[in-house]
Amino acid sequence: MDLKDYGIDMWEEEKILSFRRTLLAWYDKEKRDLPWRRTTNPYHIWVSEIMLQQTQVVTVIPYYQRFLDCFPSIADLAQAPEEQLLKAWEGLGYYSRVRNMQAAAQQIMSDFGGQFPSNHQDISRLKGIGPYTAGAIASIAFGLPEPAVDGNVMRVMARLFEVNHDIGDPKNRKIFQKIMEILIDPERPGDFNQALMDLGTDIESAKNPRPEESPIRFFSAAYLNGTMDKYPIKEPKKKPRPVFLYAFILQNSDGKVLLEKNQETGLLAGFWSFPLIEYRLAQQMDLFNQEQDQLLEQGSPQSLFETKYHLKPNWSEQVFRDVSHTFSHQKWQIKLVSGQLSAHQLTGQQYVWVSPDDFDQFPMAGPQKKMVQSYLLGRFT
């Protein structure tokens, strides 16, 4: 592709060389000391890159260390039981990432003899590894001149060249990929990519950037032209879709609480939770605060449970605090309903009766952890 077709004039070779020297000199002086930067082990770098997607560095560090303790090798990851895998990832969210990692580890065992592939094409074939992650691993672990283009890098490039194309539109990614293919330092590609990552997450961040501190400010067209506030161009995201659910806290005569394992594929597959029933999708969040009888078009929560599970618990009037949890594309609003149920009335591997003291033995996603907190608080009020 020709960048001129997208309104971008690429620099002459001498300026490109100067840019590389300037950026890498800054990185050598200012780079963050992170555990995955102390190794060229592709497995370790892969783990860190997947964890860092949609997650801050400070959050990732302890997870990274614990994950490698649990699964020291690709073989360990490939054969890990699902519950152990989910427990190790618990709290990071986006659980498809770790499932894809295990599938990729199994690919490596079967297709590459247990050795992480060392070329960009084969790395890109692995489950869950997109262009950014493939570029990061190839450049950092194997020294290949492959760009790692994420949102941070696109932001820096957009300001550098005043790119008048939406960085949130997937079809525009090729523009930034091409810019990076020209700019990347062939001698130190991993450091080059990581320097731009550091720059984009701090000095040239999306909110409250400090362009006057940027080591590359005199290369930046947006800085020189006073247009930093215009770039990058990005259309606002759609608001998460509201989803309304009931969670059922059912106790038996021993004081144990019923948990159900999500048997479906998708968002929270494999996790344990109080039984959940979605009862209404609303277009406006404030509908959730309207009168109960205006919302219950499908019947009471008790009748919904009895219809789905073919059981009749002894329902309680105990009130628990509502729970809210936001995913990238959904916002859950959850009301908790309690009752008593005999332990023998539900059978199957997807059900378990658990003492409240043992909740932490089961992999639980963010919404369920909040429900547990609400339940534990409500027990003593």
C-alpha positions as CSV (number, residue, x, y, z in Angstrom):
1,M,0.0,0.0,0.0
2,D,1.1,3.6,-0.6
3,L,0.8,5.8,2.5
4,K,0.3,8.9,0.3
5,D,-3.1,7.5,-0.6
6,Y,-4.0,8.0,3.1
7,G,-2.6,11.5,3.3
8,I,0.7,10.5,5.0
9,D,4.1,11.7,3.8
10,M,6.7,9.3,5.1
11,W,10.1,10.7,6.1
12,E,13.4,10.4,4.3
13,E,15.8,7.6,5.5
14,E,18.0,10.0,7.4
15,K,15.0,11.2,9.5
16,I,13.9,7.6,10.1
17,L,17.4,6.7,11.4
18,S,17.4,9.8,13.7
19,F,13.9,8.9,15.0
20,R,15.1,5.3,15.9
21,R,18.2,6.6,17.7
22,T,16.2,9.2,19.7
23,L,13.5,6.7,20.7
24,L,15.8,3.9,21.7
25,A,18.2,6.3,23.6
26,W,15.2,7.4,25.7
27,Y,14.1,3.8,26.2
28,D,17.6,2.7,27.4
29,K,17.4,5.4,30.0
30,E,13.7,5.3,31.0
31,K,12.4,1.8,30.4
32,R,10.4,0.2,33.1
33,D,11.9,-2.8,35.0
34,L,9.2,-5.5,34.4
35,P,9.6,-9.2,35.1
36,W,8.9,-10.2,31.5
37,R,11.6,-7.9,30.3
38,R,14.2,-9.9,32.1
39,T,13.8,-12.8,29.7
40,T,13.6,-13.8,26.1
41,N,11.7,-17.0,26.8
42,P,8.8,-16.8,24.3
43,Y,6.4,-18.7,26.6
44,H,6.9,-16.1,29.3
45,I,6.6,-13.2,26.9
46,W,3.5,-14.7,25.4
47,V,1.9,-15.0,28.9
48,S,2.7,-11.4,29.7
49,E,1.3,-10.1,26.4
50,I,-2.0,-11.9,26.7
51,M,-2.4,-10.8,30.3
52,L,-1.6,-7.2,29.4
53,Q,-4.5,-7.0,27.0
54,Q,-7.2,-4.7,28.6
55,T,-5.3,-4.9,31.9
56,Q,-2.9,-2.5,33.7
57,V,0.7,-3.5,34.3
58,V,0.5,-3.1,38.1
59,T,-2.4,-5.6,38.1
60,V,-0.6,-8.1,35.8
61,I,2.7,-8.5,37.6
62,P,1.5,-10.7,40.5
63,Y,-0.8,-12.7,38.2
64,Y,2.1,-13.3,35.8
65,Q,4.3,-14.6,38.5
66,R,1.6,-16.9,40.0
67,F,0.6,-18.2,36.6
68,L,4.1,-19.3,35.7
69,D,4.4,-20.9,39.2
70,C,1.3,-22.9,38.4
71,F,2.2,-23.7,34.8
72,P,6.0,-23.5,34.5
73,S,6.0,-24.9,30.9
74,I,3.9,-25.0,27.8
75,A,3.3,-28.7,28.5
76,D,2.0,-27.8,32.0
77,L,-0.4,-25.3,30.5
78,A,-1.5,-27.7,27.7
79,Q,-2.7,-30.3,30.2
80,A,-4.0,-28.2,33.0
81,P,-7.4,-29.0,34.4
82,E,-10.0,-26.4,33.5
83,E,-10.8,-25.4,37.1
84,Q,-7.1,-24.9,37.9
85,L,-6.7,-22.8,34.8
86,L,-9.7,-20.6,35.5
87,K,-8.6,-20.2,39.2
88,A,-5.2,-19.0,38.1
89,W,-6.8,-16.4,35.8
90,E,-9.6,-15.5,38.2
91,G,-9.9,-11.7,38.5
92,L,-8.3,-10.8,35.2
93,G,-11.5,-11.2,33.2
94,Y,-11.8,-11.8,29.5
95,Y,-11.6,-15.6,30.2
96,S,-11.6,-16.6,26.5
97,R,-8.0,-15.4,26.6
98,V,-6.8,-18.1,28.9
99,R,-8.9,-20.7,27.2
100,N,-7.3,-19.7,23.9
101,M,-3.9,-19.9,25.5
102,Q,-4.5,-23.5,26.5
103,A,-5.7,-24.4,23.0
104,A,-2.5,-22.7,21.6
105,A,-0.3,-24.6,24.1
106,Q,-1.9,-27.8,22.9
107,Q,-1.2,-26.7,19.3
108,I,2.4,-26.2,20.2
109,M,2.6,-29.6,21.8
110,S,1.0,-31.4,18.8
111,D,2.3,-29.3,15.8
112,F,5.7,-28.0,17.0
113,G,7.0,-30.7,19.3
114,G,6.5,-28.6,22.4
115,Q,8.8,-25.8,21.2
116,F,7.4,-22.4,20.7
117,P,7.5,-21.6,17.0
118,S,10.2,-19.1,16.1
119,N,8.8,-17.4,13.0
120,H,6.1,-14.9,12.6
121,Q,3.9,-17.0,10.3
122,D,3.7,-20.0,12.7
123,I,3.3,-17.8,15.7
124,S,0.3,-16.2,14.0
125,R,-1.3,-19.6,13.5
126,L,-1.7,-20.1,17.2
127,K,-5.1,-19.8,18.8
128,G,-5.8,-16.4,20.3
129,I,-2.7,-14.7,18.9
130,G,-3.5,-11.8,16.7
131,P,-1.3,-9.4,14.7
132,Y,-0.2,-7.4,17.7
133,T,0.7,-10.3,20.0
134,A,2.4,-12.1,17.1
135,G,4.5,-9.0,16.4
136,A,5.4,-8.6,20.1
137,I,6.5,-12.2,20.6
138,A,8.4,-12.3,17.3
139,S,10.3,-9.1,17.9
140,I,11.0,-9.4,21.7
141,A,11.7,-13.2,21.9
142,F,13.3,-13.8,18.5
143,G,14.5,-10.4,17.3
144,L,12.4,-10.4,14.2
145,P,11.6,-6.9,12.7
146,E,7.8,-7.4,13.1
147,P,5.7,-4.4,14.3
148,A,3.5,-4.8,17.4
149,V,0.7,-2.4,16.7
150,D,-1.8,-1.8,19.5
151,G,-4.0,1.1,20.6
152,N,-1.0,2.8,22.3
153,V,1.2,2.6,19.2
154,M,-1.6,3.8,16.9
155,R,-2.1,6.8,19.2
156,V,1.6,7.7,19.0
157,M,1.7,7.2,15.2
158,A,-1.5,9.2,14.7
159,R,0.1,12.2,16.5
160,L,3.4,11.7,14.8
161,F,2.0,11.9,11.3
162,E,-1.4,13.6,11.9
163,V,-3.3,10.5,10.7
164,N,-6.8,11.5,9.8
165,H,-8.3,8.0,10.1
166,D,-10.2,6.6,13.0
167,I,-7.9,4.3,15.1
168,G,-10.9,2.4,16.4
169,D,-11.9,1.2,12.9
170,P,-10.3,-2.2,12.2
171,K,-10.0,-1.5,8.5
172,N,-7.6,1.4,9.3
173,R,-5.1,-0.8,11.2
174,K,-3.2,-1.5,8.0
175,I,-2.3,2.2,7.8
176,F,-0.5,2.1,11.2
177,Q,1.0,-1.4,10.4
178,K,2.6,0.0,7.2
179,I,4.0,3.1,9.1
180,M,5.5,0.8,11.7
181,E,7.0,-1.6,9.1
182,I,8.9,1.4,7.7
183,L,9.9,2.8,11.1
184,I,10.9,-0.3,13.1
185,D,14.5,-0.7,13.9
186,P,15.8,-3.9,12.3
187,E,18.6,-4.2,14.8
188,R,16.5,-3.8,18.0
189,P,12.9,-4.5,17.0
190,G,11.8,-5.7,20.4
191,D,13.1,-2.7,22.2
192,F,11.7,-0.4,19.5
193,N,8.2,-1.9,20.0
194,Q,8.4,-1.8,23.8
195,A,9.7,1.8,23.7
196,L,6.5,2.8,21.8
197,M,4.4,0.8,24.2
198,D,5.9,2.6,27.2
199,L,5.5,6.0,25.5
200,G,1.9,5.3,24.6
201,T,0.9,4.2,28.1
202,D,2.5,7.1,29.9
203,I,3.7,10.3,28.3
204,E,1.5,10.0,25.2
205,S,-1.5,8.4,27.0
206,A,-5.1,8.8,25.9
207,K,-5.9,10.9,28.9
208,N,-3.8,13.8,30.2
209,P,-0.8,13.3,27.9
210,R,2.4,15.3,28.6
211,P,3.6,16.0,25.0
212,E,6.2,18.5,26.2
213,E,8.0,15.5,27.9
214,S,7.9,13.2,24.9
215,P,11.4,12.3,23.6
216,I,10.0,12.3,20.0
217,R,8.1,15.6,20.2
218,F,10.2,17.3,17.6
219,F,9.4,14.5,15.1
220,S,5.6,14.8,15.9
221,A,3.6,16.8,13.4
222,A,0.7,17.1,15.9
223,Y,3.1,18.6,18.5
224,L,4.8,21.0,16.0
225,N,1.5,22.1,14.5
226,G,-0.4,22.5,17.9
227,T,-2.9,19.8,17.0
228,M,-2.3,17.3,19.8
229,D,-5.9,17.6,21.0
230,K,-7.2,16.5,17.6
231,Y,-5.3,13.2,17.5
232,P,-5.9,10.3,17.5
233,I,-9.2,10.4,15.8
234,K,-11.5,7.9,17.5
235,E,-15.3,7.5,17.4
236,P,-16.8,6.9,20.9
237,K,-17.6,3.3,21.8
238,K,-21.1,2.0,22.1
239,K,-22.4,1.9,25.6
240,P,-22.6,-1.6,27.2
241,R,-26.0,-3.3,26.7
242,P,-27.9,-3.6,30.0
243,V,-28.8,-7.1,31.1
244,F,-31.0,-7.9,34.1
245,L,-30.8,-11.1,36.1
246,Y,-31.9,-12.8,39.3
247,A,-29.4,-14.7,41.4
248,F,-30.8,-17.3,43.7
249,I,-29.1,-17.9,47.1
250,L,-30.4,-21.3,48.2
251,Q,-29.3,-22.9,51.5
252,N,-29.8,-26.4,52.8
253,S,-30.3,-27.5,56.4
254,D,-26.5,-27.7,56.9
255,G,-26.1,-24.0,56.0
256,K,-24.4,-24.8,52.7
257,V,-25.2,-22.7,49.7
258,L,-26.0,-24.0,46.2
259,L,-23.5,-23.2,43.4
260,E,-24.1,-24.0,39.8
261,K,-21.4,-24.5,37.1
262,N,-21.9,-22.6,33.9
263,Q,-22.2,-25.4,31.3
264,E,-22.6,-23.0,28.3
265,T,-19.9,-21.7,26.0
266,G,-19.2,-18.0,26.0
267,L,-18.7,-15.3,28.6
268,L,-18.4,-17.2,31.9
269,A,-18.2,-20.9,30.8
270,G,-16.8,-23.2,33.4
271,F,-17.3,-20.8,36.4
272,W,-19.3,-21.4,39.5
273,S,-22.1,-19.0,40.5
274,F,-25.4,-18.8,42.4
275,P,-28.1,-20.0,39.9
276,L,-28.8,-17.1,37.5
277,I,-31.8,-16.3,35.4
278,E,-32.0,-13.4,33.0
279,Y,-35.4,-11.9,33.2
280,R,-35.5,-8.9,31.0
281,L,-33.4,-6.9,28.6
282,A,-34.0,-3.2,28.9
283,Q,-32.9,-0.4,26.7
284,Q,-32.5,2.2,29.5
285,M,-30.6,1.5,32.7
286,D,-33.1,3.5,34.8
287,L,-35.8,0.9,34.0
288,F,-34.2,-1.2,36.7
289,N,-35.2,1.2,39.3
290,Q,-38.9,1.3,38.4
291,E,-41.6,-0.4,40.5
292,Q,-41.2,-4.2,40.6
293,D,-44.6,-4.9,39.0
294,Q,-43.7,-2.8,36.0
295,L,-40.6,-4.9,35.3
296,L,-41.9,-8.4,36.0
297,E,-43.5,-9.1,32.7
298,Q,-42.3,-12.7,32.8
299,G,-43.5,-13.4,36.3
300,S,-41.9,-13.3,39.8
301,P,-38.3,-14.4,40.4
302,Q,-39.7,-17.3,42.4
303,S,-41.9,-18.5,39.6
304,L,-39.1,-18.2,37.1
305,F,-36.9,-20.4,39.2
306,E,-39.6,-23.0,39.8
307,T,-40.4,-23.2,36.1
308,K,-36.7,-23.6,35.1
309,Y,-35.6,-26.0,37.8
310,H,-38.9,-27.8,38.5
311,L,-38.4,-27.2,42.2
312,K,-40.3,-25.3,44.9
313,P,-37.9,-23.9,47.6
314,N,-39.2,-22.3,50.8
315,W,-38.6,-18.7,49.8
316,S,-37.3,-16.1,52.2
317,E,-38.0,-12.4,52.5
318,Q,-34.4,-11.6,53.3
319,V,-33.1,-8.6,51.4
320,F,-29.6,-8.4,49.9
321,R,-27.8,-5.5,48.2
322,D,-28.2,-5.4,44.4
323,V,-25.1,-6.1,42.4
324,S,-23.9,-4.3,39.3
325,H,-21.0,-5.5,37.0
326,T,-19.8,-4.0,33.7
327,F,-18.2,-6.0,31.0
328,S,-16.9,-4.4,27.8
329,H,-20.2,-5.1,26.0
330,Q,-22.8,-5.7,28.7
331,K,-23.7,-4.2,32.0
332,W,-25.3,-6.7,34.4
333,Q,-27.8,-5.6,37.1
334,I,-28.5,-8.4,39.5
335,K,-31.1,-8.8,42.2
336,L,-30.5,-11.5,44.9
337,V,-33.4,-13.8,46.0
338,S,-33.0,-16.3,48.9
339,G,-34.7,-19.5,50.0
340,Q,-34.3,-22.9,51.5
341,L,-33.9,-26.1,49.5
342,S,-33.1,-29.7,50.4
343,A,-29.7,-30.8,49.3
344,H,-31.0,-34.0,47.6
345,Q,-33.3,-32.1,45.3
346,L,-30.6,-31.2,42.8
347,T,-28.1,-33.7,41.3
348,G,-25.5,-33.5,38.7
349,Q,-21.9,-32.5,38.2
350,Q,-22.9,-28.9,37.6
351,Y,-24.3,-28.5,41.1
352,V,-22.4,-28.4,44.4
353,W,-23.4,-27.4,48.0
354,V,-20.7,-25.3,49.5
355,S,-20.0,-23.8,52.9
356,P,-19.6,-20.0,52.7
357,D,-16.1,-20.5,54.2
358,D,-15.1,-22.5,51.1
359,F,-16.3,-20.2,48.3
360,D,-12.7,-19.3,47.5
361,Q,-12.0,-22.9,46.5
362,F,-14.1,-22.5,43.4
363,P,-13.3,-20.4,40.3
364,M,-15.6,-17.4,40.3
365,A,-15.9,-14.5,37.9
366,G,-16.3,-10.8,38.9
367,P,-20.1,-10.7,39.1
368,Q,-20.2,-13.8,41.4
369,K,-17.5,-12.4,43.7
370,K,-19.7,-9.3,44.1
371,M,-22.7,-11.5,44.8
372,V,-20.8,-13.4,47.4
373,Q,-19.9,-10.1,49.1
374,S,-23.5,-9.0,49.1
375,Y,-24.6,-12.4,50.5
376,L,-22.0,-12.4,53.3
377,L,-22.9,-8.8,54.3
378,G,-26.6,-9.7,54.2
379,R,-26.2,-12.7,56.5
380,F,-25.4,-10.5,59.4
381,T,-27.9,-7.6,58.9
